[in-house]
């Protein structure tokens, strides 16, 4: 491992305060580490035009992808929550107007688990309607 050399750096007070306030966000243990990382990052940014962009692009791409994934995760979770609320409302309405025994509910749950597993969660209303309205002669 190379030995570090001491360097004199002149900074405006505002620049030093900017660095100190961003140490935690940069995951830097010291001001020296922050400056070294900043120099490598900026050099990577400058090298983008010459094709040597790994030091710059890797953290930037990681940050962009992380933002996209977190945004998608938020939207998916919000959508699933809304869907669960609607499903709960439907279940309560159906339960309130129908007199179904426990055995039928258990049989229906097993059938639905098998069906959803078989169709990979892509539910088709028309097929469910046809199944529910078929006559015993069709079987």
C-alpha positions as CSV (number, residue, x, y, z in Angstrom):
1,X,0.0,0.0,0.0
2,X,1.3,3.4,-0.9
3,X,2.1,5.9,1.8
4,X,0.1,9.1,1.7
5,X,1.8,12.4,1.4
6,X,0.8,15.6,3.2
7,X,-0.5,18.3,0.9
8,X,-1.3,21.9,1.6
9,X,-4.8,22.8,0.4
10,X,-6.2,26.3,0.4
11,X,-10.0,26.5,0.7
12,X,-12.5,29.3,1.1
13,X,-14.4,29.0,4.4
14,X,-17.7,28.4,2.5
15,X,-16.0,25.5,0.6
16,X,-14.7,24.0,3.8
17,X,-18.1,24.2,5.4
18,X,-19.7,22.6,2.4
19,X,-17.2,19.7,2.7
20,X,-17.7,19.3,6.5
21,X,-21.5,19.4,6.1
22,X,-21.3,16.6,3.4
23,X,-18.8,14.3,5.1
24,X,-21.6,11.9,6.4
25,X,-23.4,11.9,3.1
26,X,-20.2,11.1,1.3
27,X,-19.5,8.3,3.8
28,X,-16.0,9.8,4.3
29,X,-14.2,9.3,7.6
30,X,-12.1,12.4,7.3
31,X,-11.8,15.6,5.3
32,X,-8.7,14.1,3.6
33,X,-10.8,11.1,2.4
34,X,-13.5,13.5,1.2
35,X,-11.1,15.5,-0.8
36,X,-9.4,12.4,-2.3
37,X,-12.8,10.9,-3.3
38,X,-13.9,14.2,-4.7
39,X,-10.8,14.5,-6.8
40,X,-11.2,11.0,-8.1
41,X,-14.8,11.6,-8.9
42,X,-14.1,14.9,-10.7
43,X,-11.3,13.3,-12.7
44,X,-13.7,10.5,-13.7
45,X,-16.2,13.1,-14.8
46,X,-13.5,14.8,-16.9
47,X,-12.4,11.5,-18.4
48,X,-15.9,10.8,-19.7
49,X,-15.0,12.5,-22.9
50,X,-11.9,10.4,-23.3
51,X,-13.7,7.1,-22.6
52,X,-12.2,6.4,-19.2
53,X,-15.4,7.0,-17.2
54,X,-15.6,4.1,-14.6
55,X,-14.7,6.3,-11.6
56,X,-17.4,8.7,-12.4
57,X,-20.1,6.6,-14.1
58,X,-20.3,3.7,-11.6
59,X,-21.4,5.9,-8.6
60,X,-23.6,8.0,-10.8
61,X,-25.3,5.0,-12.5
62,X,-25.7,3.4,-9.1
63,X,-27.4,6.5,-7.7
64,X,-29.7,6.8,-10.7
65,X,-30.7,3.2,-10.7
66,X,-31.2,3.3,-6.9
67,X,-33.6,6.3,-7.3
68,X,-35.5,4.5,-10.0
69,X,-35.9,1.3,-8.0
70,X,-37.0,3.2,-4.8
71,X,-39.5,5.2,-6.8
72,X,-40.9,2.1,-8.4
73,X,-41.0,0.3,-5.1
74,X,-43.0,3.2,-3.6
75,X,-45.5,3.2,-6.5
76,X,-45.9,-0.6,-6.4
77,X,-46.4,-0.6,-2.6
78,X,-48.9,2.2,-2.8
79,X,-50.8,0.4,-5.6
80,X,-50.8,-2.9,-3.7
81,X,-52.1,-1.1,-0.6
82,X,-55.0,0.4,-2.6
83,X,-55.7,-2.9,-4.2
84,X,-55.7,-4.6,-0.8
85,X,-58.3,-2.1,0.4
86,X,-60.5,-2.6,-2.6
87,X,-60.2,-6.4,-2.2
88,X,-61.1,-6.2,1.5
89,X,-64.2,-4.0,0.6
90,X,-65.3,-6.6,-2.0
91,X,-64.8,-9.5,0.4
92,X,-66.9,-7.8,3.1
93,X,-69.7,-6.9,0.6
94,X,-69.8,-10.5,-0.8
95,X,-69.7,-12.0,2.7
96,X,-72.5,-9.7,3.9
97,X,-74.9,-10.8,1.1
98,X,-74.1,-14.5,0.8
99,X,-74.5,-17.3,3.3
100,X,-71.5,-19.5,2.6
101,X,-70.3,-22.2,5.0
102,X,-66.7,-22.6,6.2
103,X,-66.1,-25.8,4.1
104,X,-67.1,-24.0,0.9
105,X,-64.8,-21.0,1.8
106,X,-61.9,-23.4,2.4
107,X,-62.5,-25.3,-0.9
108,X,-62.7,-22.0,-2.8
109,X,-59.5,-20.7,-1.2
110,X,-57.7,-23.9,-2.3
111,X,-59.1,-23.7,-5.8
112,X,-58.1,-20.0,-6.1
113,X,-54.6,-20.7,-4.9
114,X,-54.2,-23.4,-7.5
115,X,-55.6,-21.3,-10.2
116,X,-53.5,-18.2,-9.4
117,X,-50.4,-20.4,-9.2
118,X,-51.3,-22.0,-12.6
119,X,-52.0,-18.6,-14.4
120,X,-49.1,-16.8,-12.7
121,X,-51.4,-14.2,-11.1
122,X,-52.9,-13.0,-14.4
123,X,-56.6,-13.1,-13.4
124,X,-59.2,-13.1,-16.2
125,X,-62.7,-12.1,-15.3
126,X,-64.3,-13.8,-18.4
127,X,-62.8,-17.2,-17.6
128,X,-63.9,-16.9,-13.9
129,X,-67.4,-15.9,-15.1
130,X,-67.5,-18.8,-17.5
131,X,-66.4,-21.2,-14.8
132,X,-69.0,-19.9,-12.3
133,X,-71.8,-20.0,-14.9
134,X,-71.2,-23.3,-16.6
135,X,-73.8,-26.0,-16.2
136,X,-73.1,-29.4,-14.6
137,X,-73.6,-30.9,-18.0
138,X,-70.5,-29.0,-19.4
139,X,-68.2,-30.9,-17.0
